[in-house]
Amino acid sequence: MFDALKQFITEMSRASGAERAFREDDYRLAAAALLVHVAGVDGETDPAERQKLKEIIEARFGLDARATRELIEQAEASDRDAVDFYRFTSILKRALDDQGRSKLIEMMWDMAFADGTISEFEENTIWRVAELLGVSTRDRVLSRQRVADEAEAEAASGVATQSGFQGPWGAAVTKVDAKDKS
């Protein structure tokens, strides 16, 4: 935990023009690779998912646009090269405490809800990662409910949903503009 904090402070104190490379053992790269995987596990990464990925990484890791783009590129390469999730979860278990690991699962749900649907592949991926990270079923489900509630509130403010965010075993989910609903 302290090593990750030291690394963060060191990177923030570098000159702004200095090259930022994310090492293979950087917890941010591991987390971003899992987010990239969730975004593409259903077979496609749409523009809403790409935008949500950028927003999550910028907000959660405090990175500028350039560093975010670099991290996403490295995360995509890491995800392509990975044969399993252990490569990422082992780094995250060493770097994050229980609260940090739960927050990562919440970030993954946020990523999964970005396109308005939860596929069984996304749900299964998050379940497996949560198990590897030692996040309890209760915490995983509560994170999902929190993110779903936030997504529905966000949708109510500008975009309405026909049936809410149900996931693969519920009703199909499609987004409908509020003005088209009348």
C-alpha positions in Angstrom: 0.0 0.0 0.0 2.8 2.4 0.9 4.7 1.5 -2.2 1.7 2.4 -4.4 1.4 5.7 -2.5 5.1 6.5 -2.9 4.8 5.7 -6.6 1.8 8.0 -7.0 3.6 10.9 -5.2 6.7 10.4 -7.3 4.7 10.5 -10.5 2.8 13.5 -9.5 6.0 15.4 -8.6 7.6 14.7 -12.0 7.9 17.5 -14.5 4.7 17.7 -16.6 6.6 17.0 -19.8 8.1 13.8 -18.4 7.1 10.5 -20.0 4.7 8.5 -17.9 5.0 4.8 -18.4 2.9 2.4 -16.3 4.9 -0.6 -15.1 3.5 -4.1 -15.3 3.2 -4.2 -11.5 1.3 -0.8 -11.3 -2.1 -1.4 -9.7 -3.6 1.3 -12.0 -2.6 -0.8 -15.1 -4.1 -3.9 -13.5 -7.3 -2.1 -12.7 -7.5 -0.5 -16.1 -6.9 -3.8 -17.8 -9.8 -5.4 -15.9 -12.0 -2.4 -16.9 -11.0 -2.8 -20.5 -11.9 -6.5 -20.3 -15.3 -5.8 -18.9 -15.9 -3.2 -21.6 -15.2 -5.7 -24.4 -16.2 -9.0 -22.9 -19.7 -8.8 -24.5 -18.1 -8.7 -28.0 -18.1 -5.0 -28.6 -16.9 -1.8 -27.0 -19.3 1.0 -28.0 -18.6 4.8 -27.7 -20.5 5.0 -24.4 -18.2 2.4 -22.9 -15.1 4.1 -24.2 -16.2 7.4 -22.8 -17.1 5.8 -19.4 -13.6 4.1 -19.3 -11.9 7.4 -19.8 -14.1 9.1 -17.2 -13.5 6.4 -14.6 -9.7 6.4 -15.1 -9.4 10.1 -15.0 -11.6 10.5 -11.9 -10.3 7.5 -9.9 -6.6 7.8 -10.7 -6.4 11.6 -11.1 -4.7 11.4 -14.5 -4.7 14.0 -17.2 -6.0 13.2 -20.7 -2.6 12.1 -22.1 -1.8 9.8 -19.2 -5.3 8.4 -19.4 -4.9 7.6 -23.1 -1.5 6.0 -22.4 -2.9 3.9 -19.5 -5.8 2.7 -21.7 -3.5 1.7 -24.5 -1.2 -0.2 -22.1 -4.3 -1.8 -20.5 -5.7 -2.9 -23.8 -2.3 -4.6 -24.6 -2.1 -6.2 -21.2 -5.7 -7.5 -21.5 -4.9 -9.0 -24.9 -1.8 -10.7 -23.5 -3.4 -12.0 -20.4 -4.4 -15.7 -20.1 -6.4 -15.2 -16.9 -7.3 -12.6 -14.3 -4.8 -13.7 -11.7 -2.1 -11.6 -13.4 -4.1 -8.5 -12.5 -5.8 -9.6 -9.3 -2.5 -10.6 -7.6 -1.2 -7.1 -8.1 -4.4 -5.6 -6.9 -4.5 -7.8 -3.8 -1.0 -6.6 -2.8 -1.7 -3.0 -3.5 -5.2 -2.4 -2.3 -6.9 -2.9 1.1 -10.5 -4.4 1.4 -12.1 -1.1 0.7 -10.0 -0.5 -2.4 -10.8 -3.9 -3.8 -14.5 -3.3 -3.2 -14.2 0.1 -4.9 -12.6 -1.7 -7.9 -15.6 -4.0 -8.2 -17.8 -1.0 -8.1 -15.8 0.6 -10.9 -16.2 -2.6 -12.9 -20.0 -2.5 -12.4 -19.9 1.2 -13.5 -18.1 0.1 -16.7 -20.6 -2.8 -17.3 -23.6 -0.4 -16.9 -22.1 2.1 -19.4 -23.9 0.8 -22.4 -27.2 0.3 -20.6 -27.1 -3.5 -20.5 -25.4 -6.1 -18.4 -24.5 -9.2 -20.3 -24.0 -12.5 -18.7 -20.3 -12.3 -19.7 -19.9 -9.0 -17.9 -21.7 -10.3 -14.8 -19.6 -13.5 -14.8 -16.3 -11.6 -15.2 -17.1 -9.3 -12.3 -18.1 -12.3 -10.1 -14.8 -14.1 -10.9 -12.7 -11.0 -10.3 -14.5 -10.3 -7.0 -13.8 -13.9 -5.9 -10.1 -13.6 -6.8 -9.9 -10.3 -4.9 -11.7 -11.7 -1.8 -14.6 -9.3 -2.2 -17.7 -11.0 -0.6 -20.8 -11.8 -2.5 -22.7 -9.4 -0.3 -20.3 -6.5 -1.1 -20.4 -7.4 -4.8 -24.2 -7.4 -4.9 -24.4 -4.1 -2.9 -22.0 -2.5 -5.3 -24.1 -3.6 -8.3 -27.2 -2.2 -6.7 -25.5 1.1 -5.9 -24.2 1.5 -9.5 -27.6 0.5 -10.9 -29.4 3.1 -8.7 -26.9 5.7 -9.9 -27.4 4.7 -13.5 -31.1 4.9 -13.2 -31.0 8.3 -11.5 -28.7 9.5 -14.3 -31.0 8.1 -16.9 -34.0 9.8 -15.3 -32.3 13.1 -15.6 -32.0 13.0 -19.4 -32.5 9.5 -20.7 -35.2 7.1 -19.6 -35.0 3.4 -19.6 -37.9 1.2 -20.6 -37.4 -1.5 -18.0 -34.4 -0.5 -15.8 -31.1 -2.2 -15.7 -32.0 -5.9 -15.2 -29.0 -7.8 -16.5 -29.0 -11.1 -18.4 -31.7 -12.9 -16.5 -34.1 -10.0 -16.4 -36.0 -8.1 -19.0 -34.1 -6.8 -22.0 -32.8 -3.3 -21.5 -32.8 -0.5 -24.1 -32.3 3.2 -23.7 -34.9 5.5 -25.0 -34.6 9.3 -25.1 -37.2 10.9 -22.9 -38.5 13.0 -25.7 -39.1 9.8 -27.8 -41.0 8.1 -25.1 -44.2 10.2 -25.5 
